[in-house]
Amino acid sequence: MSEAGSGDFARALGADERLPRPGGTKAADPAAATGRRRVAIAGAGGRMGRMLIEAVLASDDCVLAGALDVADSPAIGQDAAAFSGRSSGVAIGADLRAGLADAQVLIDFTRPQGTLEHLRVCRELGVQLVVGTTGFDDAGKAAIAAASEEIAIVMAPNMSVGVNVVMKLLATAAKALGEGYDVEIVEAHHRHKVDAPSGTALAMGETIAGALGRDLEACAVYGREGVTGEREQQTIGFATVRGGDIVGDHTVMFCGTGERIEIAHKSSSRATYAQGSLRAVRFLARQPRGLFDMNDVLGLPAA
């Protein structure tokens, strides 16, 4: 991830380099490139958690080692795969340490406060982390970066392979189109999503702003109402839609004089995020520590 810049550091060490184990009580075994990876899932009773559990159970190189949810979840005590009519042999629990006791990696798509608590225990136990949670403030991001000095973490606002390819297309388009096009980003998600704009939309804005040499914090416009005056050319606009069961739609418009270019990604299933998360799990098997993003996982050049 760009703010940490640790991907090159870890790769320079090589897969066979052995670094001291973090201060926890259990090894995350980051150098082991073979064997089934022992994966725990946070938010196991939720929609994304269930999709992640399905993906792990269907995988031939990962095994479900733990399933976690908040203490008042109705899923507590149930078999993690009960929703699918199967038995995984792993019960969903609220005890974080017990849920991580046999895990090498935790996949977390919950909320910032919960993820940061999970991060603290993962760091202590030496458990690696795949973070799909969005909405972190600067302090939360700094805590994740600090933990990555001891454990390996993949953090991305969107784990979809397709979305990360789109990010590259957006950087290319922004550089080619230059200053003559207005940029607007429209995103839509289900009614239960609690943050806006989505982390993916913000990442798209950051990618475009970086390609144009702008500071997103200074040029972003997050809402328009009433008599707003003419659009300022340097701005990047965001519009948010929330409703129904929309998994995730993102459209970026480059609006010029006489033409409009649109680059869009539409998710019809959370399976894309789950499969991307497992690719991140496999990538971490070769990393002793560091903060990475999906560019590292997919072998894509940095923006």
C-alpha positions in Angstrom: 0.0 0.0 0.0 1.4 3.3 -1.0 1.5 5.0 2.4 3.5 2.2 3.9 5.6 1.2 0.9 6.5 -2.1 2.5 5.7 -4.4 -0.4 9.1 -4.0 -2.0 10.8 -4.4 1.4 9.1 -7.8 2.0 9.7 -9.0 -1.5 13.4 -8.0 -1.3 13.8 -10.4 1.7 12.8 -13.4 -0.4 10.5 -16.3 0.5 13.2 -18.1 2.3 14.3 -15.2 4.6 13.4 -15.9 8.3 12.6 -12.9 10.4 12.0 -13.0 14.2 8.5 -14.1 15.1 6.2 -11.2 16.3 5.8 -11.0 20.1 2.7 -13.2 20.2 2.3 -16.7 21.5 1.7 -18.4 18.1 3.6 -18.4 14.8 1.7 -17.2 11.7 4.1 -19.4 9.6 4.4 -16.7 6.9 7.1 -18.6 4.9 5.1 -21.7 4.4 4.1 -21.7 0.7 2.5 -25.1 0.8 -0.2 -26.8 2.8 -3.7 -25.6 3.6 -3.9 -22.1 5.1 -5.9 -21.9 8.4 -8.3 -19.1 8.0 -10.6 -17.4 10.5 -13.5 -15.2 9.4 -14.8 -12.1 11.3 -18.4 -11.2 11.0 -19.2 -14.8 10.3 -23.0 -14.4 10.7 -23.3 -11.6 8.2 -23.8 -11.6 4.4 -20.1 -11.1 3.6 -19.0 -13.5 6.3 -21.1 -16.3 4.9 -19.8 -15.7 1.5 -16.2 -15.9 2.8 -17.0 -19.1 4.7 -18.4 -20.7 1.5 -15.3 -19.7 -0.4 -13.0 -21.2 2.3 -14.9 -24.4 2.5 -14.9 -24.8 -1.3 -11.1 -24.1 -1.5 -8.6 -26.9 -1.8 -5.8 -24.9 -0.1 -7.6 -23.2 2.8 -9.4 -24.6 5.8 -11.8 -22.8 8.2 -10.1 -22.5 11.5 -12.3 -20.0 13.3 -15.6 -18.0 12.9 -16.2 -14.9 14.9 -19.2 -12.5 15.5 -20.4 -9.9 18.0 -21.7 -11.3 21.3 -25.3 -10.5 20.6 -25.4 -12.0 17.1 -28.1 -14.7 16.7 -25.5 -16.8 15.0 -23.4 -17.3 18.1 -23.0 -21.0 18.9 -24.2 -22.2 15.5 -22.0 -24.1 13.1 -20.4 -21.6 10.7 -21.8 -23.4 7.7 -25.3 -24.0 9.1 -26.8 -21.4 6.7 -25.9 -23.6 3.8 -27.2 -26.8 5.4 -23.7 -28.1 5.8 -21.4 -28.8 8.8 -18.0 -27.2 9.0 -17.1 -28.4 12.5 -16.4 -24.8 13.5 -18.9 -23.0 15.8 -19.3 -19.2 15.6 -18.1 -17.6 18.8 -17.5 -14.1 20.3 -14.3 -15.0 22.1 -11.6 -13.4 19.8 -8.6 -15.2 21.2 -10.4 -18.6 21.1 -11.5 -17.9 17.5 -7.9 -17.1 16.5 -6.2 -19.9 18.5 -5.7 -22.1 15.5 -5.7 -19.5 12.7 -2.9 -18.2 10.6 -4.9 -15.5 8.9 -8.0 -13.5 9.8 -10.3 -12.1 7.0 -12.1 -9.1 8.3 -14.9 -7.2 6.5 -16.6 -5.7 9.6 -16.5 -2.1 10.8 -13.5 0.1 11.8 -13.9 -0.2 15.5 -14.2 -4.0 15.5 -11.4 -4.4 13.0 -9.0 -2.3 15.1 -9.8 -4.5 18.1 -9.2 -7.6 16.0 -5.9 -6.0 14.8 -4.7 -5.6 18.3 -5.1 -9.2 19.1 -3.8 -10.4 15.7 -0.7 -8.4 16.3 -0.2 -10.0 19.8 -0.8 -13.5 18.5 1.1 -13.2 15.2 -2.0 -13.8 13.1 -1.9 -12.2 9.6 -4.8 -10.1 8.5 -6.8 -9.4 5.3 -8.7 -6.2 5.8 -11.7 -5.4 3.6 -13.3 -3.0 6.1 -13.7 0.6 4.9 -14.3 3.9 6.7 -11.1 4.2 8.7 -10.0 7.6 9.9 -6.3 8.6 9.9 -5.7 7.2 13.3 -7.1 3.9 12.3 -5.0 3.8 9.2 -1.9 4.6 11.3 -2.7 1.8 13.7 -2.8 -0.7 10.8 0.4 0.6 9.4 2.1 0.3 12.8 0.9 -3.3 13.2 2.3 -4.2 9.8 5.8 -3.8 11.2 5.2 -7.0 13.1 2.6 -9.0 11.0 1.7 -9.1 7.3 -1.5 -7.3 6.3 -3.3 -6.9 3.0 -5.7 -3.9 3.2 -7.8 -2.8 0.2 -11.1 -0.9 -0.1 -12.2 -3.5 -2.6 -10.9 -7.1 -2.9 -12.5 -7.7 -6.4 -9.9 -8.5 -9.1 -12.1 -6.6 -11.6 -12.2 -3.4 -9.5 -8.5 -3.4 -9.1 -8.0 -3.7 -12.9 -10.5 -0.8 -13.3 -8.3 1.3 -11.0 -5.5 0.9 -13.5 -7.8 1.9 -16.4 -8.9 5.0 -14.5 -5.3 6.1 -14.0 -4.5 5.6 -17.7 -7.7 7.5 -18.7 -7.1 10.4 -16.3 -3.5 10.9 -17.6 -4.6 10.7 -21.2 -7.7 13.0 -20.9 -5.9 15.6 -18.8 -7.5 18.8 -17.8 -10.3 19.1 -20.4 -12.7 16.6 -18.7 -14.8 16.9 -15.6 -14.7 13.8 -13.4 -17.8 12.5 -11.6 -18.0 9.3 -9.6 -21.3 7.6 -8.9 -21.6 4.6 -6.5 -24.6 2.5 -5.4 -24.8 0.0 -2.6 -27.4 -1.9 -0.5 -29.4 -0.2 2.2 -27.3 -1.7 5.0 -24.0 0.0 4.1 -23.1 2.5 6.8 -20.3 4.6 5.2 -20.5 7.0 2.2 -19.0 7.4 -0.3 -17.8 3.8 -0.4 -14.2 3.1 0.2 -13.9 1.9 -3.4 -15.3 5.2 -4.7 -12.8 7.1 -2.6 -10.0 5.0 -3.8 -11.1 5.7 -7.4 -11.0 9.4 -6.6 -7.6 9.1 -5.1 -6.3 7.2 -8.2 -7.7 9.9 -10.5 -6.5 12.8 -8.4 -3.0 11.3 -8.2 -2.9 10.9 -12.0 -3.9 14.5 -12.4 -1.6 15.9 -9.8 -4.4 17.0 -7.5 -5.1 16.5 -3.8 -8.4 14.7 -3.4 -9.0 16.2 0.0 -8.9 19.7 -1.5 -10.8 19.0 -4.7 -13.5 16.5 -3.8 -17.2 17.5 -3.8 -19.4 15.1 -1.9 -22.9 16.6 -2.4 -24.7 19.3 -4.3 -27.9 21.0 -3.4 -29.6 24.3 -4.2 -27.9 27.0 -6.2 -24.4 25.7 -6.3 -23.0 27.9 -9.1 -21.0 26.6 -12.0 -18.9 23.5 -11.5 -15.3 24.2 -10.8 -13.2 22.4 -13.3 -10.6 21.0 -10.9 -13.2 19.3 -8.7 -13.9 15.6 -8.5 -17.6 14.9 -7.7 -19.1 12.0 -5.8 -22.7 10.9 -5.7 -24.1 8.1 -3.5 -27.1 5.8 -3.9 -28.3 3.5 -1.1 -31.1 1.0 -1.6 -32.3 -2.6 -1.7 -29.7 -5.3 -2.1 -27.3 -3.7 -4.5 -24.0 -5.4 -4.0 -21.9 -2.6 -5.4 -21.9 -0.5 -8.6 -19.3 2.2 -9.4 -19.3 4.4 -12.5 -16.7 7.0 -13.3 -17.6 9.6 -15.9 -15.0 11.8 -17.7 -17.2 14.5 -19.2 -15.8 16.6 -22.0 -17.2 18.8 -24.7 -19.0 16.7 -27.2 -18.3 13.3 -25.5 -18.4 11.4 -22.3 -16.2 8.4 -21.3 -17.6 6.1 -18.7 -15.6 3.3 -16.9 -17.9 1.2 -14.8 -17.8 -1.9 -12.6 -20.9 -3.7 -11.3 -20.9 -6.5 -8.8 -23.7 -9.0 -8.9 -22.3 -11.2 -6.1 -20.1 -10.9 -3.1 -18.3 -14.0 -4.4 -15.9 -11.7 -6.3 -14.8 -10.1 -3.0 -14.4 -13.5 -1.3 -12.3 -15.0 -4.1 -10.1 -11.9 -4.1 -9.7 -12.3 -0.3 -8.5 -15.8 -0.7 -5.9 -14.6 -3.3 -4.7 -12.2 -0.6 -4.5 -15.1 1.9 -2.3 -17.1 -0.5 -0.2 -14.0 -1.1 0.4 -13.5 2.7 1.8 -17.1 2.9 5.0 -15.7 1.4 5.2 -12.5 3.5 6.8 -12.3 7.0 5.4 -8.8 7.6 4.4 -5.6 5.9 1.4 -3.7 4.6 0.2 -4.6 1.1 -2.7 -3.9 -1.2 -4.3 -5.7 -4.1 -1.7 -4.4 -6.5 0.8 -6.5 -4.6 -1.5 -9.5 -4.5 -2.3 -9.4 -8.3 1.2 -8.3 -9.4 0.0 -5.1 -10.8 2.2 -2.0 -11.1 1.7 0.7 -8.5 -0.4 3.6 -9.6 
